[in-house]
Amino acid sequence: MNVLRLIDEIEDIIDSASSIPLSHKVLVDKHEILEILKEIRVQLPDEIKQAKWIKDERQKILIDAQKEADTMLEEANKHICSLVQKDEITKIATEKAEEIIALAKNDAKEMRLGARQYADELLERVESSLIDVVETVRKNRNELRG
């Protein structure tokens, strides 16, 4: 993430800056810090776009999982209809169809849960990064204000 790299750069500048004796203040190149902050402003929308993309991908994964489950159910129903010829075949087909439906529902549920968990983890990481960026920028602005 470029924003985090830029924030690290600001921290390095502050860490390596000359300190004012008997205080916690340092002398930094105002122009250099402002240029880095300007670059952060440019990069931040990209980070937000990435979070939106992750959210959209999560939705696509959920839709695909539902479509696959529907397809499996449809195939199971077609299979049942083709086997309904004799009583014994009907009984076997009904049992098999119930198995297939249960498996399809279970698979769909697992896919949805996995997709949600994956998307949630990605969003959590992006959220955490954005919070860190905002906190660091706020801290640096406060330090710059004195």
N, C-alpha and C positions, 0 to 999 in steps of 0.2 A: 504494500500500500504506500503510495507516494506521500500521502498526507502524514503518515507516521514517520517516514524518513525525514520529511521537512521539519517536523516537530523535534525529532532527534537532533537535527542540525541546529535548531534554535537552542536546544539544551547544551549542545557542544559549545556554541558561541558563548553562552552565559557561563558555563563551567570554565572556559578558558579565558574569560574576560578579566581585566585588571580589577582588583577589588579596592574599594575605598577603605582606608584604615579605620578601625574602630566602628565599623558598621557592616551590615549584611548587603550592602549595595555594591554593584559592579558597574563599570563603564563599558557600554556596548556600542557598536556602530549602528546608529539608528537606521540608516539607509539599508544596511544589510538585513536587519531584522524585519523592516517593512517590506523588503523584496520577498523574503521568505513567507511572510504572512499573506502577501498578495498571491503568491503561488499556491498557498494552502486554499485560499478562496477559489482559485481556478480549479484545483483538484477536487475539492469537496463535492461539487455536483456529480462528478464521476463516481465517487463512493456511494452517493445516494442512488444514482442510476443502477449501480451494481446491486444494491439492496432491493430495489424495485424488480430487477431482473430475477433475483432469487425468489422473490415472492411470486412472480408470474410463473416461473418454472415449477414452483411447488404446486400451483393451481393446475398446470398442465399435467403434472405427474398424477395428481388426484383424479383428473378427468380421464386420463388414459387408463388408470387402474379401474375406474368405474366402467369404462367401455369394455375392457377386457373381461371383467366380471359379467357384464351383460352378454357378451359374446359367448362366454362359457355356458351361461344359463340357457341361451338360445340353442346352442349346440346340444346341450343335454336334453332340452325339450324335443328337438328334432329327433334325437336318438331314441327317446321314449316312444314317440309317435311311430317310428319305423318298426319298433319291436312289438307293438300291440297287435299281435296276430293270434296268439294262443294264450290260454290262461297261464300256463307255466312261464312262457316267455314274458308275458305281461308282468307277472310277479317279479321275475328276475330283473326285468327292465326297470320296474318301479324302484326296486332296492338300489340298483346301480345308479339310476337318475338321482335319487336322494343322496347317494354318496358323492356323486359329481357336483351336485348343487351345494352340498355342505363344504366340499373342498373348494369350490369356486368362491363361495362366500368367505371362507377362511382365508384363501389366498388374497382376495380383494381387500379384506380387512387388514391383513398383514402388510399388503402393499400400501394401503392408505396410511396406516400407522407409521410404516417406515418412511414414507415420503414426508409425512408431517414432521416426524422427528428430525429427518435430515434437513428439511427446510427451516425448522425451528432452530436447530443448531447453527446453521449458516446465518440466520437472522440474528441470533444471539451474539455470534462473533462480530458481525457487522455493527450491531448496536453497541457492543462493548467498545469496539474500536472508535466509533463515533463519539461515545461518551468520553473516552480517554482524550480524544482530540479536542473536544469542547472544553474539558476540564483543563487541559494543558494550555490551550489558547487563552482561556479565562485567567489562569494563573499567570501566564506570561504578560498578559495585558495589565493585570494588577501590578505586577512587578515593574513593568515599564512606566506605569503611572506614578509609582513610588508610593 
